Each structure stands twice: as C-alpha cells, then as structure tokens.
Amino acid sequence: MKRKGSGYYILKAVPAVLILLLLFIVPVALIFSYAFQDGGKAILDVIGDDYTYHLLAFTLKQSLLSAVISVAAALPFAAFFSRYAFPGRKAILTISQLAFTIPTILVVLGFVIWYGNNGYLNNAIRALLGVSYTPLPVLYSFKAIILAHVYLNFPIAFALITASWSALPDTEENAAYSLGSSRARTFFLITLPKLKGSIASAFILIFLFCFSSFAIVMVLGGNPAYSTLETEIYRRVHVDADLASASALALFAFAVNAILLALTAPGRKAGRAGRKERTLEKAKGGRLLEAVILSLLILAFLVPPIVSIAIRAFYTKDGIFSLKAWEGIAEKSFGLIGGAADAIITSLAIGIAVAALSVWMGSSIAMAAAKRDSKVLPFITSLPMATGSAALGLGFIFVSSFIFTAIGVRSYYISLLFVIAAHLVIVLPFSVRTITPGARLIPGSLSAAAYTLGKSKGRTYRSVEKPLLSPYRRKAFAFSFALSLGEVNATLMLSSGNVETIPVLIYRMIGSYDYQGAAALGTILLATALAVFAAGEVKWRKDAIL
C-alpha cells in the first residue's frame, strides 16, 4: 500500500537509480554494439556453435548440483537447530553467517592448502598410514568445484532455513504428534509446506551464485572441460583477445540469466514464517550429544580450510617455520610501493568506497520501494544479477577504452574509478535486499506522527526512520565491503594489471605456486573480513557515520 509522503522518497531515490542505470546500461549497450558488429556475425556464431550449449549445460549442471547438495545438507542441521537450545548454538549460527562473507578467493586458497595432494589433510593421513598412502584426488576436478561451492553456500542455506524454521509456530506440529502422526509424516505434510518459501529462496540464491562462479571453477576445476560461460568469457578476452566473440557470449549468458531470474521470481516471493516464534526445547541427554556431534561436523567442514591459510602463512612447503612472506609484505608496506602494499591499500580503499556508496544508494532505493510498495524498483536493482561479473567487466573495458582514447592517456585513477563502478553495480542488489526488510518494518504510523508534530519529511527520515534502519545499514555496509573485498573476476577483466587488489594478487600467486605468499596476504584479507563482519554485528548507540 502506498504510504503518505512517499513522493519525497521517490525523489530521494532518483539519483541512486539513475547512477545504477548509467553504470549498468552503458556497459551492456557497448557489449551489444560489439556483439552485433559485421551484421551480428559474432552473435550468430555463438548461437550456432555446439560448444556454447556445452558451456551452458555444464554451467547449469554444476549450479544445480551445488544448490541441491547445499540445501539438502543444510536441512537436517536446520531441523535440529530450529528445535533445540544448547550451549554454543548461537556461536555456530554466527560462524555460518560469517562463512558467507569470506571472500571466494580465500575458499580457493584454503582448498588448495587443505585438500591438495601435499595439503594438510593428505599429509595428516599419510603420517598415519605411511608413505605408501595414495593422496585423495580432490583438487582440479568436478568434485572440487562442487565441494567448494557447497562449502561456500551450505552456510547460506543453513542460516536462511534455520531462521525461517525457528520462526514457525509449533502448535500444529505438536497437535499432529498428539494425534499419533510420525515425525516424518508431520514434516512432509505440515512443516515442509511452510518452509518451501525459505528453501526455494536459499536454493535460487545459491544456484545464481554458482551460475556466475569464476575463481572456484577457474582454479579448482583446472581443466578446460570444466569451463563455464563466465570462465569462457574471461578466456576469450584475455587469451584469444576476441572481444566480439566474448561480447556475443556475454549477451547469451545475460539472456539465460534473465530467463532464470524471471522463472525463479515466484520462488523468491513465496513463503513467510509465522509471527509467533516457537519456544526452543533445551537439549538434554541424547539430544545434547546430538547437538555436540552436529556442531562438530559443521566446524570440521568449515574451519580447517580457512585456519590452514593462517598456518601456511608461517611455514614453507617443507614445513619449516619462516617469516619470509611477511617480511616481503612489510618491506614493501614500509615504502608504500608496489606489490602487496599497493594491493592492500587499494583493496581497502575500493571496499570502503563501494560499501559507503552502496549503503547510501541502497537506503534511498529501499525506503522508496517500501513507501510505495513498489515492485519496479526491486526489479531494476535486480538487473545486474542477470549479468555476471565477467560480462560487466567486459562492458567496463569498452567504456574505459573509449574514455582513455578520448583523453589520450591511460590514467591509474580513472582505472580505479572504473573498478569501483563495476564493484558497485555487482554489490548494490545485495545491499538493497539487506536494507529493504528494515525499511518495510518501519511503522507508517510512526512517520505520520512525526508529520503531525510539524517535522518535515527530510527531518523525519533523519531523526526517526534512519536510526531504525541502522542495524540493516551496518549489515549492508559489512556485506558490501566483504563482497567488494573478495571480488576477483571483474577486477581481473578490467584492471589489466593497472589496478591490483589483494584477491587478484592472491589469484596470481596461486597460479605461480607461491602458496606461502598467498597465505600471508590471505591472512590479512581474512582478518579484514572478520573485523568488518564483527563491526557489522555491533550495536552502536549512534550511527552518524552511515
């Protein structure tokens, strides 16, 4: 329902919407122009090429399988955590939320160090079984891609489904039990229909993430047979230097993504939990033992790859303690020149700029959407989700090339602005979705009361509504910063070595087998992500910064 005073919020959102459309439409339009050169030969070649459909089939296959396994694995854990209270429950849920903010490149690095043939897991098993032990062949395979995607996305499914399940009233379930219904029958007939919205939301979100996955497929797949649409666009730009073909493939991927977004829209809207939250039972006896086992399983899956990064940062491949990687970072940081120092400073600067802009834009768009009960604004902000980071990076390559040609010089600072713009387009949809629930929860009567007391709409927003949005804005800032901090693909596509961030440097170090150096930088990246996540969870008394 349209609320009183909504016109003010629409006007307030106009600059943010225009910036988003400008940063999205211009690169996409240039991709169109390149794809349809020579009468559209490139696009016809892509559409008529069997390899295109092989890429699409594998992209859909790995996305679907990753989403199914992530959701299926999360369900039994969510069932227990939404029913029982026990010591450490909140900590496990917090770790799950934290896992989602860990940059993807750290998952890649952690898997290489933990699951590699000479990784910590295989070395530990070798020490127990002897030198005749054959290492577990995990990396550089299809199963490595799926396992890494599940690692990254299981926490999403677990957190979303647990939150929804915990909010469901248990009166109907208890009534069914009292009438003799089994737990399985009760779950399928009563609980599952209420959970289908949150399950569908988790599945769709994970599927879309995996569809545009880059670093995991590129590094952990390690085989051209495991190429996806996203990795193939990157290859055609940087290996083949065939911008027309890359543009055509980017348009093809955009069309497929747009269809998927349209088909999955109903699933994202469905299902809301009840208002009365269930009372959690206290786990005792066998249930407490079950809680310990389930918690240990989650920790055993999530913790080792990340902890192994911090350990490897201090040891050579031969297991000798060494600070060489840290000394190299310190030396360059002291002089503030080149390599690691520039990457750290650049990553932090980009992350802060992108997070601040995304919170400002996201807040105005979310408030306008909530006040007008608009479906158009959420749709507009969803458009970048139909374009993978490789395609966006390609579009910004065309924009930057046009600008640099016009000014006659390639400027580092202009390149930096383009990277910030690309990151902003990528993270803004998530910022809007983080803030919108808070905007919808603000009572219209509260704003109306402020108007009757003579406060202007602007003052009402600043003094009444904005403070209520503060927890959501903090989370959006932390989430946007983490996403920007870990972004690899668009930065690789766009920077061409001119702008180097921590993830890009780690990606290149992995390629050159400098795992200790990558682990040292990864430890810094991890510490930064942890600090920002913690800041996003803190309840400040004043939120003037945002």
C-alpha positions as CSV (number, residue, x, y, z in Angstrom):
1,M,0.0,0.0,0.0
2,K,1.3,3.5,-0.9
3,R,2.1,5.5,2.2
4,K,1.7,9.2,2.8
5,G,4.7,11.3,1.9
6,S,6.1,8.6,-0.5
7,G,6.8,11.3,-3.2
8,Y,9.7,12.6,-1.1
9,Y,11.3,9.1,-1.0
10,I,10.9,8.6,-4.7
11,L,12.7,11.8,-5.5
12,K,15.4,10.9,-2.9
13,A,15.9,7.5,-4.8
14,V,16.1,9.1,-8.3
15,P,19.9,9.9,-8.2
16,A,20.7,6.4,-6.9
17,V,18.5,4.7,-9.6
18,L,20.0,6.9,-12.4
19,I,23.5,6.1,-11.3
20,L,22.7,2.4,-11.3
21,L,21.1,2.6,-14.7
22,L,24.0,4.6,-16.1
23,L,26.6,2.2,-14.7
24,F,24.6,-0.8,-15.9
25,I,23.1,0.3,-19.2
26,V,26.2,1.9,-20.8
27,P,28.5,-1.1,-20.4
28,V,25.7,-3.5,-21.6
29,A,24.9,-1.3,-24.5
30,L,28.6,-1.4,-25.6
31,I,28.6,-5.2,-25.3
32,F,25.6,-5.2,-27.6
33,S,27.4,-3.0,-30.1
34,Y,30.4,-5.2,-30.2
35,A,28.4,-8.4,-30.4
36,F,26.4,-7.1,-33.4
37,Q,29.4,-5.9,-35.5
38,D,29.6,-7.1,-39.0
39,G,25.9,-7.7,-39.2
40,G,25.8,-9.7,-36.0
41,K,28.2,-12.4,-37.2
42,A,29.6,-13.0,-33.7
43,I,26.3,-13.5,-32.1
44,L,25.2,-15.8,-34.9
45,D,28.4,-17.8,-34.5
46,V,27.8,-18.2,-30.7
47,I,24.2,-19.2,-31.1
48,G,25.1,-21.7,-33.8
49,D,28.1,-23.2,-32.0
50,D,27.6,-26.5,-30.2
51,Y,30.3,-25.5,-27.7
52,T,28.1,-22.7,-26.5
53,Y,25.5,-25.2,-25.4
54,H,28.1,-27.5,-23.9
55,L,29.2,-24.5,-21.8
56,L,25.6,-23.8,-20.9
57,A,24.9,-27.4,-20.0
58,F,28.0,-27.6,-17.7
59,T,27.2,-24.3,-16.1
60,L,23.6,-25.4,-15.3
61,K,24.8,-28.8,-14.2
62,Q,27.3,-27.6,-11.6
63,S,25.0,-24.8,-10.4
64,L,22.0,-27.2,-10.0
65,L,24.1,-29.9,-8.3
66,S,25.8,-27.4,-6.0
67,A,22.4,-25.9,-4.9
68,V,20.7,-29.2,-4.4
69,I,23.6,-30.6,-2.2
70,S,23.9,-27.3,-0.2
71,V,20.2,-27.2,0.6
72,A,19.9,-31.0,1.2
73,A,22.9,-31.0,3.5
74,A,21.5,-27.9,5.4
75,L,18.0,-29.4,6.1
76,P,18.9,-31.9,8.9
77,F,21.1,-29.3,10.6
78,A,18.4,-26.7,10.4
79,A,15.8,-29.1,11.7
80,F,17.8,-29.6,14.9
81,F,19.0,-26.1,15.4
82,S,15.5,-24.7,15.0
83,R,14.1,-27.0,17.6
84,Y,16.7,-27.2,20.4
85,A,18.6,-24.7,22.5
86,F,22.1,-25.7,23.7
87,P,25.4,-24.0,24.6
88,G,27.2,-22.9,21.5
89,R,24.1,-22.8,19.3
90,K,24.4,-19.0,18.7
91,A,28.1,-19.3,18.0
92,I,27.6,-22.0,15.3
93,L,24.9,-19.8,13.7
94,T,27.3,-16.8,13.8
95,I,30.1,-18.8,12.2
96,S,27.7,-19.8,9.4
97,Q,26.8,-16.2,8.7
98,L,30.5,-15.3,8.8
99,A,31.4,-18.0,6.3
100,F,29.2,-16.3,3.7
101,T,31.2,-13.1,4.0
102,I,34.6,-14.9,3.4
103,P,35.9,-13.9,0.0
104,T,35.7,-16.6,-2.6
105,I,39.4,-16.5,-3.3
106,L,40.1,-17.5,0.3
107,V,38.0,-20.6,-0.2
108,V,40.0,-21.4,-3.3
109,L,43.3,-20.9,-1.4
110,G,42.1,-22.8,1.6
111,F,41.1,-25.7,-0.5
112,V,44.4,-25.8,-2.3
113,I,46.3,-25.8,1.1
114,W,44.0,-28.2,2.9
115,Y,42.9,-30.7,0.2
116,G,45.9,-30.6,-2.1
117,N,48.0,-33.7,-2.7
118,N,50.6,-32.3,-0.4
119,G,48.0,-30.4,1.7
120,Y,47.5,-30.7,5.4
121,L,44.7,-33.3,5.2
122,N,46.6,-35.6,2.9
123,N,49.8,-35.1,4.9
124,A,48.0,-36.0,8.1
125,I,46.5,-39.2,6.6
126,R,50.0,-40.0,5.1
127,A,51.6,-39.6,8.6
128,L,49.1,-42.1,10.0
129,L,49.1,-44.7,7.1
130,G,52.7,-44.4,5.9
131,V,54.4,-43.4,2.7
132,S,52.5,-45.9,0.6
133,Y,49.4,-43.8,1.1
134,T,47.8,-42.5,-2.2
135,P,46.6,-39.0,-1.7
136,L,42.9,-38.3,-2.0
137,P,42.4,-36.8,-5.5
138,V,40.2,-33.8,-4.6
139,L,41.6,-30.8,-6.5
140,Y,41.4,-30.0,-10.2
141,S,38.2,-32.0,-10.7
142,F,34.5,-31.7,-11.0
143,K,34.1,-32.8,-7.4
144,A,36.4,-30.0,-6.2
145,I,34.1,-27.4,-7.9
146,I,31.0,-28.9,-6.2
147,L,32.7,-29.3,-2.8
148,A,33.9,-25.7,-2.8
149,H,30.5,-24.4,-3.9
150,V,28.9,-26.4,-1.1
151,Y,31.5,-25.1,1.4
152,L,30.7,-21.6,0.4
153,N,26.9,-22.0,0.2
154,F,26.0,-24.5,2.8
155,P,26.1,-21.7,5.5
156,I,23.7,-19.7,3.4
157,A,21.1,-22.5,3.2
158,F,21.7,-23.4,6.9
159,A,21.3,-19.8,8.1
160,L,18.2,-19.0,6.0
161,I,16.3,-22.2,6.6
162,T,17.1,-22.2,10.4
163,A,15.9,-18.6,10.8
164,S,12.7,-19.4,8.9
165,W,12.1,-22.7,10.7
166,S,12.8,-21.1,14.2
167,A,10.1,-18.5,13.5
168,L,7.4,-21.1,12.7
169,P,4.9,-21.8,15.5
170,D,5.0,-25.4,16.5
171,T,1.3,-25.7,17.6
172,E,0.3,-27.7,14.5
173,E,3.2,-30.0,14.7
174,N,2.6,-30.7,18.4
175,A,-1.1,-31.3,17.7
176,A,-0.1,-33.8,14.9
177,Y,2.2,-35.6,17.3
178,S,-0.5,-35.9,19.9
179,L,-2.8,-37.5,17.3
180,G,-0.2,-40.1,16.6
181,S,1.4,-38.7,13.5
182,S,5.1,-39.7,12.9
183,R,7.8,-37.1,12.7
184,A,8.4,-37.8,9.0
185,R,4.7,-37.6,8.2
186,T,4.4,-34.4,10.2
187,F,7.4,-32.9,8.4
188,F,6.2,-33.6,4.9
189,L,2.5,-32.7,5.5
190,I,2.8,-29.7,7.9
191,T,6.3,-28.3,8.2
192,L,7.7,-28.6,4.7
193,P,4.8,-26.6,3.0
194,K,5.5,-23.7,5.4
195,L,9.2,-23.9,4.7
196,K,9.0,-24.1,0.9
197,G,9.5,-20.4,0.6
198,S,12.7,-20.2,2.5
199,I,14.0,-23.4,0.9
200,A,13.2,-22.1,-2.5
201,S,14.9,-18.7,-1.7
202,A,18.1,-20.5,-0.5
203,F,18.1,-22.8,-3.5
204,I,17.6,-19.9,-6.0
205,L,20.2,-17.7,-4.3
206,I,22.8,-20.5,-4.3
207,F,22.0,-21.5,-7.9
208,L,22.5,-18.0,-9.2
209,F,25.8,-17.5,-7.2
210,C,27.1,-20.8,-8.7
211,F,25.9,-19.9,-12.2
212,S,28.3,-16.9,-12.3
213,S,31.1,-18.5,-10.2
214,F,34.6,-17.8,-11.5
215,A,37.6,-18.3,-9.2
216,I,36.4,-21.7,-7.9
217,V,35.8,-23.0,-11.4
218,M,38.9,-21.5,-12.9
219,V,41.4,-22.7,-10.2
220,L,39.8,-25.8,-8.6
221,G,38.4,-27.1,-11.8
222,G,41.8,-26.7,-13.5
223,N,40.6,-28.3,-16.8
224,P,39.1,-26.8,-20.0
225,A,36.4,-29.5,-19.8
226,Y,35.0,-27.7,-16.7
227,S,34.7,-24.3,-18.3
228,T,31.5,-22.3,-17.7
229,L,30.1,-19.3,-19.5
230,E,31.8,-17.0,-17.1
231,T,35.3,-18.5,-17.4
232,E,34.9,-18.8,-21.2
233,I,34.1,-15.1,-21.5
234,Y,37.3,-14.3,-19.5
235,R,39.3,-16.7,-21.7
236,R,38.1,-15.1,-24.9
237,V,39.1,-11.7,-23.7
238,H,42.5,-12.4,-22.2
239,V,43.7,-15.4,-24.1
240,D,42.0,-15.1,-27.5
241,A,41.7,-11.3,-27.5
242,D,38.4,-11.9,-29.3
243,L,36.2,-9.1,-27.9
244,A,33.4,-9.6,-30.5
245,S,33.0,-13.3,-29.6
246,A,33.3,-12.6,-25.9
247,S,30.6,-9.9,-26.2
248,A,28.3,-12.3,-28.0
249,L,28.8,-15.0,-25.4
250,A,28.2,-12.4,-22.6
251,L,24.9,-11.5,-24.3
252,F,24.0,-15.1,-24.5
253,A,24.8,-15.6,-20.8
254,F,22.8,-12.4,-20.0
255,A,19.8,-13.8,-21.8
256,V,20.0,-17.1,-19.9
257,N,20.4,-15.3,-16.6
258,A,17.4,-13.0,-17.3
259,I,15.2,-16.0,-18.1
260,L,16.4,-17.8,-14.9
261,L,15.6,-14.6,-12.8
262,A,12.2,-14.4,-14.3
263,L,11.4,-18.1,-13.8
264,T,12.6,-18.0,-10.2
265,A,10.9,-14.7,-9.1
266,P,7.8,-16.5,-7.7
267,G,10.0,-18.8,-5.6
268,R,11.7,-15.8,-4.0
269,K,8.4,-14.3,-3.0
270,A,6.8,-17.3,-1.6
271,G,6.5,-18.4,2.0
272,R,6.6,-16.3,5.1
273,A,7.1,-17.6,8.6
274,G,4.5,-17.2,11.2
275,R,4.7,-14.3,13.6
276,K,4.7,-16.3,16.8
277,E,8.2,-17.8,17.3
278,R,8.5,-21.3,18.7
279,T,10.0,-22.0,22.0
280,L,13.2,-23.9,21.7
281,E,13.5,-27.1,23.8
282,K,16.6,-27.4,26.0
283,A,18.8,-30.2,24.6
284,K,19.4,-32.9,27.3
285,G,20.9,-36.3,27.4
286,G,21.0,-37.9,23.9
287,R,19.8,-34.6,22.3
288,L,22.7,-32.8,23.8
289,L,25.1,-35.4,22.5
290,E,23.5,-35.0,19.1
291,A,24.0,-31.2,19.3
292,V,27.7,-31.7,20.0
293,I,28.1,-34.1,17.1
294,L,26.2,-31.8,14.6
295,S,28.2,-28.8,15.8
296,L,31.5,-30.6,15.4
297,L,30.5,-31.7,11.9
298,I,29.8,-28.1,10.9
299,L,33.1,-26.9,12.4
300,A,35.1,-29.8,10.9
301,F,33.8,-28.8,7.5
302,L,34.0,-25.0,7.7
303,V,37.0,-24.3,9.8
304,P,40.1,-26.4,8.6
305,P,40.5,-24.8,5.1
306,I,40.4,-21.3,6.5
307,V,42.6,-22.0,9.5
308,S,45.1,-23.7,7.2
309,I,45.6,-20.4,5.4
310,A,46.8,-18.7,8.6
311,I,49.1,-21.7,9.4
312,R,50.6,-21.9,5.9
313,A,51.4,-18.2,6.1
314,F,54.2,-19.1,8.6
315,Y,55.5,-22.3,7.0
316,T,57.3,-23.2,3.8
317,K,56.1,-26.2,1.7
318,D,58.7,-28.3,3.6
319,G,57.1,-27.5,6.9
320,I,59.8,-25.1,8.1
321,F,58.8,-22.1,10.1
322,S,59.5,-18.9,8.1
323,L,58.5,-15.2,8.1
324,K,59.9,-14.6,4.6
325,A,56.4,-13.9,3.1
326,W,55.6,-11.4,5.9
327,E,59.0,-9.7,5.6
328,G,58.3,-9.2,1.9
329,I,55.0,-7.6,2.7
330,A,56.5,-5.4,5.5
331,E,59.3,-4.2,3.3
332,K,57.0,-3.1,0.6
333,S,54.5,-1.7,3.0
334,F,57.2,0.4,4.7
335,G,58.0,2.1,1.5
336,L,54.3,2.1,0.4
337,I,55.3,1.0,-3.1
338,G,54.3,-1.9,-5.3
339,G,53.1,-5.4,-4.8
340,A,51.4,-6.3,-1.5
341,A,51.4,-2.8,-0.1
342,D,49.6,-1.3,-3.1
343,A,47.2,-4.3,-3.2
344,I,46.2,-3.9,0.5
345,I,45.8,-0.1,0.3
346,T,43.8,-0.4,-3.0
347,S,41.5,-3.2,-1.7
348,L,40.7,-1.2,1.4
349,A,40.1,2.0,-0.5
350,I,37.8,0.3,-3.1
351,G,35.9,-1.7,-0.4
352,I,35.2,1.4,1.8
353,A,34.2,3.5,-1.2
354,V,31.9,0.8,-2.6
355,A,30.3,-0.1,0.7
356,A,29.6,3.6,1.5
357,L,28.1,4.2,-1.9
358,S,26.0,1.0,-1.8
359,V,24.6,1.9,1.6
360,W,23.7,5.4,0.5
361,M,22.1,4.2,-2.7
362,G,20.6,1.1,-1.2
363,S,19.0,3.1,1.7
364,S,17.2,5.5,-0.7
365,I,16.0,2.8,-3.0
366,A,14.9,0.5,-0.2
367,M,12.9,3.4,1.5
368,A,11.3,4.3,-1.8
369,A,10.3,0.7,-2.5
370,A,8.9,0.3,1.0
371,K,6.9,3.5,1.0
372,R,5.4,2.9,-2.5
373,D,5.2,-0.8,-2.1
374,S,7.0,-0.8,-5.4
375,K,7.8,-3.9,-7.4
376,V,9.5,-1.8,-10.1
377,L,12.4,-0.6,-8.0
378,P,13.4,-4.1,-6.8
379,F,13.3,-5.3,-10.4
380,I,15.5,-2.5,-11.6
381,T,18.1,-3.3,-8.9
382,S,18.0,-7.0,-9.8
383,L,19.1,-6.3,-13.4
384,P,22.8,-6.5,-12.6
385,M,22.2,-10.0,-11.2
386,A,21.4,-11.1,-14.7
387,T,24.9,-10.1,-15.8
388,G,27.9,-12.0,-14.5
389,S,30.9,-10.1,-13.2
390,A,32.9,-11.2,-16.4
391,A,30.3,-9.6,-18.6
392,L,30.2,-6.4,-16.5
393,G,34.0,-6.3,-16.5
394,L,33.9,-6.6,-20.3
395,G,31.4,-3.8,-20.6
396,F,33.6,-1.6,-18.5
397,I,36.6,-2.5,-20.6
398,F,34.8,-0.9,-23.5
399,V,33.8,2.2,-21.5
400,S,37.3,2.7,-20.2
401,S,38.8,2.2,-23.7
402,F,36.5,4.9,-25.0
403,I,37.4,7.3,-22.2
404,F,41.2,6.6,-22.4
405,T,41.1,7.1,-26.2
406,A,39.2,10.4,-25.7
407,I,41.7,11.8,-23.2
408,G,44.7,10.3,-24.9
409,V,46.3,8.8,-21.8
410,R,45.7,5.8,-19.6
411,S,45.3,7.0,-16.0
412,Y,45.6,4.8,-12.9
413,Y,43.0,6.8,-11.0
414,I,40.4,6.6,-13.8
415,S,41.0,2.8,-13.9
416,L,40.5,2.8,-10.2
417,L,37.1,4.6,-10.6
418,F,36.0,2.0,-13.2
419,V,36.9,-0.8,-10.8
420,I,34.8,0.9,-8.1
421,A,31.9,1.4,-10.5
422,A,32.0,-2.3,-11.5
423,H,32.1,-3.4,-7.9
424,L,29.2,-1.1,-7.0
425,V,27.0,-2.5,-9.7
426,I,27.8,-6.0,-8.5
427,V,27.1,-5.4,-4.8
428,L,24.3,-2.9,-4.9
429,P,21.5,-5.5,-5.4
430,F,22.6,-7.3,-2.2
431,S,22.8,-4.0,-0.3
432,V,19.2,-3.2,-1.3
433,R,18.0,-6.6,-0.3
434,T,19.7,-6.3,3.1
435,I,18.1,-2.9,3.9
436,T,14.6,-3.4,2.4
437,P,13.3,-5.7,5.1
438,G,14.2,-3.0,7.7
439,A,12.5,-0.3,5.6
440,R,9.3,-2.4,5.4
441,L,9.3,-2.9,9.2
442,I,9.1,0.9,9.9
443,P,5.5,1.6,11.1
444,G,3.7,4.1,8.9
445,S,2.0,5.5,12.0
446,L,5.4,6.5,13.4
447,S,6.3,8.6,10.4
448,A,2.7,10.0,10.3
449,A,3.0,11.0,14.0
450,A,6.3,12.9,13.2
451,Y,4.5,14.8,10.4
452,T,1.7,15.8,12.7
453,L,4.3,17.3,15.1
454,G,5.5,19.5,12.3
455,K,8.6,17.7,11.2
456,S,9.4,17.8,7.5
457,K,9.8,14.5,5.5
458,G,13.6,15.0,5.4
459,R,13.8,15.6,9.1
460,T,11.5,12.7,9.8
461,Y,13.8,10.4,7.8
462,R,17.0,11.7,9.5
463,S,15.7,11.7,13.1
464,V,13.1,8.9,13.1
465,E,13.4,6.4,10.2
466,K,17.2,6.4,9.6
467,P,18.0,5.3,13.2
468,L,15.6,2.4,12.8
469,L,17.4,1.4,9.7
470,S,20.8,1.5,11.4
471,P,21.2,-2.2,12.1
472,Y,20.3,-3.1,8.5
473,R,22.6,-0.3,7.1
474,R,25.5,-1.7,9.2
475,K,24.9,-5.2,7.9
476,A,24.7,-3.9,4.3
477,F,28.0,-2.0,4.8
478,A,29.8,-5.0,6.1
479,F,28.2,-7.3,3.4
480,S,29.0,-4.8,0.6
481,F,32.6,-4.3,1.9
482,A,33.1,-8.1,2.1
483,L,31.8,-8.7,-1.4
484,S,33.9,-5.9,-2.9
485,L,37.0,-7.0,-0.9
486,G,36.7,-10.5,-2.4
487,E,35.7,-9.6,-5.9
488,V,38.1,-11.2,-8.4
489,N,36.6,-11.6,-11.9
490,A,35.5,-8.0,-12.8
491,T,38.8,-6.7,-11.4
492,L,40.8,-9.1,-13.4
493,M,38.8,-8.3,-16.5
494,L,39.1,-4.6,-16.1
495,S,42.4,-3.8,-14.5
496,S,44.8,-5.5,-16.9
497,G,47.5,-5.2,-14.2
498,N,46.9,-1.5,-13.7
499,V,44.8,-1.8,-10.6
500,E,45.9,-4.7,-8.3
501,T,43.8,-5.8,-5.3
502,I,44.5,-8.5,-2.7
503,P,42.3,-11.1,-4.3
504,V,43.9,-10.5,-7.7
505,L,47.4,-10.8,-6.2
506,I,46.4,-14.0,-4.4
507,Y,44.9,-15.4,-7.6
508,R,48.2,-14.8,-9.4
509,M,50.3,-16.2,-6.5
510,I,48.3,-19.4,-6.6
511,G,48.9,-19.6,-10.3
512,S,52.7,-19.3,-9.7
513,Y,52.5,-21.8,-6.7
514,D,53.6,-19.1,-4.2
515,Y,51.3,-20.5,-1.5
516,Q,53.1,-19.1,1.5
517,G,52.9,-15.6,0.0
518,A,49.3,-16.1,-1.0
519,A,48.6,-17.4,2.5
520,A,50.2,-14.3,4.1
521,L,48.1,-12.0,2.0
522,G,45.1,-14.3,2.6
523,T,45.5,-14.0,6.3
524,I,45.4,-10.2,6.0
525,L,42.3,-10.4,3.8
526,L,40.7,-12.8,6.3
527,A,41.5,-10.6,9.3
528,T,40.0,-7.6,7.5
529,A,36.8,-9.6,6.6
530,L,36.4,-10.8,10.2
531,A,36.9,-7.2,11.5
532,V,34.2,-5.8,9.2
533,F,31.8,-8.6,10.0
534,A,32.3,-8.0,13.7
535,A,31.7,-4.3,13.2
536,G,28.5,-5.1,11.3
537,E,27.2,-7.1,14.2
538,V,28.0,-4.4,16.9
539,K,25.1,-2.3,18.1
540,W,26.3,1.2,18.2
541,R,24.4,3.9,20.1
542,K,25.0,6.4,17.3
543,D,25.1,5.7,13.6
544,A,26.1,9.1,12.3
545,I,28.8,7.7,10.1
546,L,26.3,6.0,7.8
